[in-house]
Amino acid sequence: MQYIGNFQDGDRVSEVYLCKGKTIAKTKTGKTYYSLTLQDRSGQISAKIWEVTNGIGHFEAMDYVRVDGDITTFQNQLQMNIRRLRRADEGEYVPGDYLPVSAFNVETMYTELLSYIDGMKNDKLKALADAFFRKDPDFIKSFKEHSAAKSVHHGFVGGLLEHTLGVVRLCSYMADHYPTLNRDLLLAAAMFHDIGKTKELSLFPENDYTDDGQLLGHIVMGMEMVSRKIDTIPGFPAKTASELKHCILAHHGEYEFGSPKKPALMEALALNLADNMDAKMEMMREILEGAQNNEWLGFNKLMDSNVRRTSTPKAEGEKSGTSGKASTEENMEDALARLKSRWQ
């Protein structure tokens, strides 16, 4: 299979991909064209159909489509120009090949997350965490399969777990570094801060906002989920419940970022910083993943900056003028092999 993650400028492509998005637009001269987002498990690519001819069959978003096209570079990003397209027939594709997945083993990450629960000393917070992450099979299945976002960061199967674990790790470090922090409260808040995304976003392959996701958002829904589960735990302290729910409500930090509250507790502030750091570092990684060499990528709205990959010294003994293409392709193939084994 010709994976999107392996594309190079100048490649000719004939393969099946998931059409994640389709927009019909017009050029400045009034000519109709299609703008698509194609996806496989290695990533996504923007695609254009400039000539809507008989070679372009009927298709809709979320269809699997067989395309013939050419890979070009536009504004320092790879793009596909499609010459022919038709809806793929059953048997031409395996759905698992088109779902982006975490590069890390889901079960290994989940086991590590449970280890943080085991280390809690507050019996009520530990019982609350167990109620979600050990005793609720429907929640556990959804949590492992969900992404952390539609597209901005960790937008892949296992992304919610990967992001949550990243935030928990950072919060654990801060709790060790700043003894004033209530460690158990902070770690519980880190585990729960995005659980509302299991209701805000649909599962793959759609990975799109639900009606409640649009109307309520994951922060409010997550706080409600925690509140309902607290009611099932006898003797759960009201003050602890309020502090935990405040951390969830304030984890975006600012009203302009959709946070119903600003951090009023030290733990809420620590959670906001950890959440922002893990999200932003993953955003930068995903942006640079498609970068060509060390070129400037232009202004990025999400990062509010012009972005470029860090230059790296040549390895000792490396000949000047040689390309890293072979090793890059080997690394990609190794990564895809690992992903395939985990999906199966």
C-alpha positions as CSV (number, residue, x, y, z in Angstrom):
1,M,0.0,0.0,0.0
2,Q,1.1,3.5,-0.7
3,Y,0.9,5.1,2.7
4,I,0.4,8.9,3.0
5,G,3.2,9.0,5.5
6,N,5.6,7.8,2.8
7,F,4.7,10.4,0.2
8,Q,7.4,12.4,-1.5
9,D,7.1,15.3,-3.9
10,G,6.8,14.0,-7.4
11,D,5.3,10.6,-6.5
12,R,2.5,9.1,-8.7
13,V,-0.2,7.4,-6.6
14,S,-2.8,4.8,-7.5
15,E,-4.4,3.6,-4.2
16,V,-7.5,3.4,-2.0
17,Y,-8.0,6.0,0.7
18,L,-10.7,7.1,3.1
19,C,-12.2,10.4,1.9
20,K,-12.5,12.1,5.3
21,G,-13.8,15.4,3.9
22,K,-15.2,16.8,0.7
23,T,-15.8,20.4,-0.2
24,I,-17.1,21.8,-3.6
25,A,-15.7,25.2,-4.3
26,K,-15.0,27.6,-7.2
27,T,-11.9,29.3,-8.5
28,K,-11.7,33.0,-8.9
29,T,-12.7,32.5,-12.5
30,G,-15.8,30.6,-11.5
31,K,-14.6,27.1,-12.3
32,T,-15.8,24.3,-10.0
33,Y,-13.2,22.1,-8.2
34,Y,-13.3,19.6,-5.3
35,S,-11.2,20.0,-2.2
36,L,-10.7,16.7,-0.3
37,T,-9.0,15.3,2.8
38,L,-7.7,11.8,2.3
39,Q,-6.7,9.6,5.2
40,D,-5.0,6.3,6.0
41,R,-3.6,5.1,9.3
42,S,-0.3,6.9,8.6
43,G,-1.9,10.4,8.3
44,Q,-3.9,12.8,6.2
45,I,-3.3,14.8,3.0
46,S,-5.1,17.6,1.3
47,A,-6.2,16.7,-2.2
48,K,-7.6,18.7,-5.1
49,I,-9.7,17.7,-8.2
50,W,-9.2,20.6,-10.6
51,E,-10.8,18.9,-13.6
52,V,-14.3,17.5,-12.8
53,T,-14.5,15.1,-15.8
54,N,-16.0,11.7,-16.6
55,G,-12.9,10.3,-14.9
56,I,-14.3,11.4,-11.6
57,G,-17.1,9.1,-10.3
58,H,-19.8,9.9,-7.7
59,F,-18.6,9.8,-4.1
60,E,-19.3,11.4,-0.8
61,A,-17.3,12.2,2.4
62,M,-16.6,9.0,4.4
63,D,-16.4,6.9,1.3
64,Y,-13.4,4.7,0.5
65,V,-12.2,6.0,-2.9
66,R,-9.6,4.7,-5.4
67,V,-7.6,7.6,-6.7
68,D,-4.9,8.2,-9.4
69,G,-3.0,11.4,-8.7
70,D,0.3,13.2,-8.3
71,I,2.0,14.5,-5.2
72,T,3.2,18.1,-5.3
73,T,4.3,20.6,-2.8
74,F,2.2,23.7,-2.1
75,Q,3.2,26.2,0.6
76,N,5.7,23.8,1.9
77,Q,3.1,21.0,2.5
78,L,2.5,18.0,0.3
79,Q,-0.7,17.9,-1.7
80,M,-2.3,15.4,-4.1
81,N,-3.7,16.5,-7.4
82,I,-6.2,13.9,-8.5
83,R,-6.7,12.9,-12.1
84,R,-9.2,10.0,-11.7
85,L,-11.4,8.8,-8.8
86,R,-14.1,6.2,-8.2
87,R,-15.7,4.8,-5.1
88,A,-13.8,1.7,-4.0
89,D,-15.6,-1.7,-4.0
90,E,-15.8,-4.0,-1.0
91,G,-12.8,-6.2,-0.8
92,E,-10.5,-3.4,-2.1
93,Y,-9.7,-2.2,1.3
94,V,-9.3,-3.2,5.0
95,P,-11.0,-0.6,7.2
96,G,-8.2,-1.0,9.9
97,D,-5.7,0.4,7.4
98,Y,-7.4,3.7,7.4
99,L,-7.7,4.5,11.1
100,P,-4.9,6.6,12.5
101,V,-3.6,5.0,15.7
102,S,-1.3,5.9,18.5
103,A,2.3,4.9,18.0
104,F,2.3,3.5,21.5
105,N,0.7,0.3,22.7
106,V,-2.7,1.0,24.2
107,E,-2.7,-1.7,26.8
108,T,0.8,-0.7,28.0
109,M,-0.3,2.9,28.4
110,Y,-3.5,1.9,30.2
111,T,-1.5,-0.3,32.6
112,E,0.7,2.7,33.4
113,L,-2.4,4.9,34.0
114,L,-3.7,2.3,36.5
115,S,-0.4,2.4,38.3
116,Y,-1.0,6.0,39.2
117,I,-4.4,5.1,40.7
118,D,-2.7,2.4,42.7
119,G,-0.4,5.0,44.2
120,M,-3.2,7.2,45.5
121,K,-3.6,7.5,49.3
122,N,-7.0,9.3,49.3
123,D,-9.5,6.4,49.5
124,K,-12.4,8.4,48.0
125,L,-10.4,9.7,45.0
126,K,-9.0,6.3,44.4
127,A,-12.5,4.7,44.6
128,L,-13.7,7.3,42.1
129,A,-10.8,6.6,39.7
130,D,-11.5,2.9,40.0
131,A,-15.2,3.4,39.3
132,F,-14.2,4.8,35.9
133,F,-11.0,3.1,34.9
134,R,-11.5,-0.4,36.5
135,K,-15.2,-1.0,37.0
136,D,-16.9,0.5,34.0
137,P,-16.3,-1.7,30.9
138,D,-18.2,0.5,28.5
139,F,-16.3,3.6,29.6
140,I,-13.0,1.7,29.5
141,K,-13.6,0.5,25.9
142,S,-14.6,4.0,24.7
143,F,-11.8,5.7,26.5
144,K,-9.2,3.4,24.9
145,E,-10.6,3.9,21.4
146,H,-11.3,7.7,21.4
147,S,-9.2,10.4,20.1
148,A,-8.4,13.5,22.1
149,A,-9.5,15.9,19.3
150,K,-11.0,16.0,15.9
151,S,-7.8,17.2,14.3
152,V,-5.8,19.7,16.5
153,H,-3.8,17.2,18.6
154,H,-3.9,13.4,19.4
155,G,-6.5,13.0,16.7
156,F,-6.1,9.2,16.4
157,V,-7.3,5.9,18.0
158,G,-5.8,5.8,21.5
159,G,-5.2,9.6,21.4
160,L,-7.3,10.3,24.4
161,L,-5.5,7.8,26.5
162,E,-2.1,8.9,25.2
163,H,-2.9,12.6,26.0
164,T,-4.4,11.8,29.4
165,L,-1.3,9.7,30.4
166,G,1.0,12.5,29.2
167,V,-0.9,15.0,31.4
168,V,-0.9,12.7,34.3
169,R,2.9,12.2,34.0
170,L,3.5,16.0,33.9
171,C,1.2,16.5,36.9
172,S,3.0,13.7,38.8
173,Y,6.3,15.5,38.2
174,M,4.9,18.9,39.3
175,A,3.5,17.3,42.5
176,D,7.0,15.9,43.3
177,H,8.6,19.3,42.5
178,Y,6.0,21.5,44.3
179,P,5.0,19.8,47.6
180,T,2.3,22.3,48.2
181,L,0.2,20.6,45.6
182,N,-2.4,18.0,46.7
183,R,-1.0,15.1,44.6
184,D,-4.0,12.8,44.7
185,L,-6.4,15.7,43.8
186,L,-4.2,16.8,40.9
187,L,-3.7,13.3,39.5
188,A,-7.4,12.6,39.7
189,A,-8.2,15.8,37.9
190,A,-5.6,15.0,35.2
191,M,-7.2,11.6,34.7
192,F,-10.7,13.0,34.4
193,H,-10.1,16.3,32.7
194,D,-10.9,15.1,29.2
195,I,-13.2,12.1,29.8
196,G,-16.1,14.2,28.4
197,K,-14.5,13.7,25.0
198,T,-15.9,10.2,25.0
199,K,-19.3,11.9,24.6
200,E,-18.2,15.0,22.7
201,L,-16.6,13.1,19.7
202,S,-17.9,10.1,17.8
203,L,-15.7,7.0,17.3
204,F,-13.6,6.5,14.2
205,P,-13.9,6.5,11.3
206,E,-16.1,9.6,11.7
207,N,-14.3,11.2,14.7
208,D,-16.6,14.1,14.5
209,Y,-18.6,16.2,17.0
210,T,-21.8,14.7,18.4
211,D,-24.9,16.9,19.0
212,D,-24.1,17.1,22.7
213,G,-20.5,17.8,21.8
214,Q,-21.6,20.9,19.9
215,L,-24.2,22.0,22.4
216,L,-22.4,21.3,25.7
217,G,-18.7,20.5,25.1
218,H,-16.4,18.1,26.8
219,I,-15.6,20.2,29.8
220,V,-19.2,20.4,31.0
221,M,-20.0,16.8,30.1
222,G,-16.9,15.6,31.8
223,M,-17.8,17.4,35.0
224,E,-21.3,16.0,34.9
225,M,-19.9,12.4,34.4
226,V,-17.7,12.9,37.4
227,S,-20.5,14.4,39.5
228,R,-22.8,11.4,38.7
229,K,-20.1,8.9,39.7
230,I,-19.3,10.8,42.9
231,D,-23.0,10.3,43.9
232,T,-22.4,6.5,43.9
233,I,-19.6,6.7,46.4
234,P,-20.8,6.9,50.0
235,G,-19.2,9.6,52.1
236,F,-17.4,11.4,49.3
237,P,-16.4,14.7,50.9
238,A,-18.3,17.7,49.4
239,K,-15.3,20.0,49.5
240,T,-13.1,17.5,47.6
241,A,-15.9,17.0,45.1
242,S,-16.1,20.8,44.5
243,E,-12.3,21.1,44.2
244,L,-12.1,18.3,41.7
245,K,-14.9,19.6,39.6
246,H,-13.4,23.1,39.6
247,C,-10.1,21.6,38.2
248,I,-12.0,20.1,35.4
249,L,-14.0,23.2,34.7
250,A,-10.8,25.4,34.7
251,H,-8.4,23.2,32.8
252,H,-8.5,25.3,29.6
253,G,-7.3,28.2,31.8
254,E,-9.0,31.2,30.0
255,Y,-12.6,32.0,29.1
256,E,-11.5,32.7,25.5
257,F,-10.4,29.0,25.2
258,G,-13.8,27.7,26.4
259,S,-13.0,27.4,30.1
260,P,-16.1,28.0,32.2
261,K,-13.9,29.0,35.1
262,K,-10.3,30.3,35.5
263,P,-8.0,28.4,37.9
264,A,-8.6,29.3,41.5
265,L,-6.7,26.4,43.0
266,M,-3.0,25.6,42.6
267,E,-4.0,22.2,41.4
268,A,-6.2,23.7,38.7
269,L,-3.4,25.9,37.5
270,A,-1.0,22.9,37.4
271,L,-3.5,20.9,35.4
272,N,-4.0,23.8,32.9
273,L,-0.2,24.1,32.4
274,A,0.2,20.3,31.9
275,D,-2.7,20.0,29.6
276,N,-1.5,23.0,27.5
277,M,2.0,21.7,27.3
278,D,1.1,18.1,26.3
279,A,-1.3,19.4,23.6
280,K,1.1,22.0,22.2
281,M,4.0,19.7,22.0
282,E,1.9,17.1,20.1
283,M,0.6,19.8,17.9
284,M,4.1,20.9,17.0
285,R,5.2,17.2,16.4
286,E,2.3,16.7,14.0
287,I,3.0,19.9,12.2
288,L,6.7,19.0,11.7
289,E,5.8,15.4,10.7
290,G,4.9,16.7,7.3
291,A,7.8,19.1,7.0
292,Q,10.3,18.8,4.2
293,N,13.9,18.9,5.6
294,N,14.5,22.1,7.6
295,E,12.4,24.4,5.6
296,W,10.2,27.2,7.1
297,L,6.6,26.1,7.0
298,G,5.1,29.6,7.0
299,F,2.7,31.1,9.6
300,N,0.7,28.5,11.6
301,K,-2.5,29.8,13.1
302,L,-2.6,27.1,15.8
303,M,0.9,28.0,17.0
304,D,0.6,31.7,16.2
305,S,4.1,31.5,14.8
306,N,6.2,30.8,11.7
307,V,7.4,27.2,12.3
308,R,10.5,25.3,11.2
309,R,12.1,22.0,12.1
310,T,15.2,22.3,14.3
311,S,18.5,21.7,12.4
312,T,20.4,18.6,13.5
313,P,24.2,18.0,13.1
314,K,25.2,15.3,10.7
315,A,26.0,12.0,12.3
316,E,29.7,11.2,12.6
317,G,30.9,9.7,9.3
318,E,27.9,10.8,7.3
319,K,28.9,11.9,3.8
320,S,27.8,15.3,2.7
321,G,25.2,15.4,-0.1
322,T,23.6,12.1,0.9
323,S,19.9,11.8,1.5
324,G,18.2,10.4,4.6
325,K,15.3,9.1,2.5
326,A,16.2,5.4,2.8
327,S,16.4,5.5,6.6
328,T,13.3,7.6,6.8
329,E,11.4,5.0,4.7
330,E,12.7,2.2,6.9
331,N,11.6,4.0,10.0
332,M,8.2,4.6,8.5
333,E,7.8,0.9,7.5
334,D,8.9,-0.2,11.0
335,A,6.3,2.1,12.6
336,L,3.6,1.0,10.2
337,A,4.4,-2.7,11.0
338,R,4.1,-2.0,14.7
339,L,0.8,-0.2,14.2
340,K,-0.6,-3.0,12.1
341,S,0.3,-5.6,14.7
342,R,-1.4,-3.5,17.5
343,W,-4.5,-3.0,15.4
344,Q,-4.8,-6.7,14.7
